[in-house]
Amino acid sequence: MISSLRLATWLTIFLGGIFRLDLRTAEPPPLPSKPFLWKIEGRKPSYLFGTLHIPDKRVTTLPARVTQCLESSDAVYIEVDPSDPQSSAAMQTMMLPPDQSLSSILPADLQKRLQAYLRSRNVFALAFDGMKVWAAAINVRHLDHEALPEAGEPMDRVILQYARLKRKETGGLETALEQCAAFDSLSTEEQVQYLRLTIEALETQPEHPDEKAINLYLAGDSAALAAQLHADLHSESPVTRKLTQRLVVERDSRIADRIEAKLKAHPQKSHFFAIGAAHLGEKDGVVGLLVRKGFTITRLSEP
């Protein structure tokens, strides 16, 4: 969904499935010309790496510089550790009570549009009927990538599995329940509006918004990528302005605080933090927040 700023994409593709480490492909896809990689100065250098929570090999194949920094790090942290016991509870948070159904909540016109979109993706509407409205909005957005025959694991999970194979310290900066809370704070009417905006965007945009994000990511354009991901929130809508506050502003602050705590508690360790690229803004995002906390941070380029 969320993340990634992808509105907690991890709820659909990050927490499910099994680990499959895939750092190479038969025909390597193009790598970012300027990886979303920052160095944090310290007794030992640490690193911030921006990810896209999309299971597409164009973005899950790690550039050499990123792999080097990952290899040299002692501890690796991603947004949410899927082995955290709270992850199972978060999946339940996505579901309606047994006596409710999505079809009984949605207005008739929106239910028809949702069903039509699901049919166009060869998905049975019944599969969505037990979901909360906000969970349906997140899931419907990522059906195209889930259906890709070459889709693997999202980048965060690739990094986490690699770190565990190397017996590094690993963990999450947030819990799944913390991320779900942003959506559960919406009223039913706000959730319905969010789903409506999502369906409208998918129906009217010439290409899936994830495609544009992938191209900007591969170009290494942090400002344009952040603008694109923020634009996906339909900032003119009250419900998405509320989500922006919950999913971006509040989470950026929480993530920056937790990174600061780990760096100060263990200055003898080199940390590698992998979080959604849209959170790494150099002005108002995690990078900017850490600079204001006194850290020296520099963006790195591919050699």
Summary of the structure (lengths in Angstrom):
residues: 303
radius of gyration: 18.8
end to end distance: 32.4
largest distance: 60.2
contacts: 1033
relative contact order: 0.22
helix: 51%
strand: 12%
